[in-house]
């Protein structure tokens, strides 16, 4: 089938394009310039640079006409800060575009759509007692994005992928893990980190999940995406290995100490007149828990297969180290 991707040059969109093309589909994409230096894109993908937010409905319909599939691999994540209320920014980039683009898909006869979402939505539904949508504007926006997407399931097949920690690199593009590597490298004697853990996938597995959603999903479904469930200590041992300090000690800090750090972050945000998408004190409840997802909850159905998470983490960590040591130039990820 013909598939149109918003964000086909990004980390996730490009992997989806590679996977779809490998399966025999025809892929076109609209993406923001510039193309990262060294980025390897499938030559079969028809690419146009432009900002879909600034394009007319008529211009976007030209891309969608004749397509059976649509992938939204754009938007912004919880790292983005801005003036309060920050929810308005998430609405602008994550919710309103989904409403608009899926309406255009419906009008153009697109049958299958896949949206890149967040596993924080999964957490909000898993732990209703934590009231995550009340305290975290970003998490509320992701739940609202899912509801916006599911409203179109009567007209087409719609899948939202609740994506977790993703490891892997795209040449020339900055990984999201620079902050982690910087923090770990700054702690010389030992690494201080809270208890808890997260589910993780490789970028290749995300590409498989997006392609699988286009091919296999019927109706409207939100798929929790998770394959490797690692505690923070297990993840940090891999990080240490690739940073060349395999024997570095990891000390688990108490929850109150992590919350104290979150309070400091929020104070600094207030002084700058900005707001973050996560309430960093309340975020302790998530960070210090095991937010695990079994592959049977989404990956198995979508056809995701095993991969090398150790190598994917290593690729991410080594690139981050090179960036911090100014050995390479990269573009920001722009929320893909």
Secondary structure, DSSP 8 states (H G I E B T S, - for coil): -EEEEETTTSHHHHHHHHHHHHTT-EEEEEE-S---TT----TTSEEEE--GGGS-HHHHHHHHTT-SEEEE-----TT--BSS-THHHHIIIIIHHHHHHHHHHHHHT--EEEEEEEHHHHHHHH-GGG-HHHH-HHHHHHHHHHHHHHTTTTTSEEEEEEE-EEE---TTB--TTHHHHHHHHH--SEEEEES-EEEEEEHHHHHHHHHHHHHH--SEEEEE---EEEEHHHHHHHHHHHTT-TT-EEEEE-HHHHHHHHHHHHHHHHHHT-B-SS-TTTTHHHHTSEE---GGGTHHHHT-----HHHHHHHHHHHHHHHHTT----B--TT-
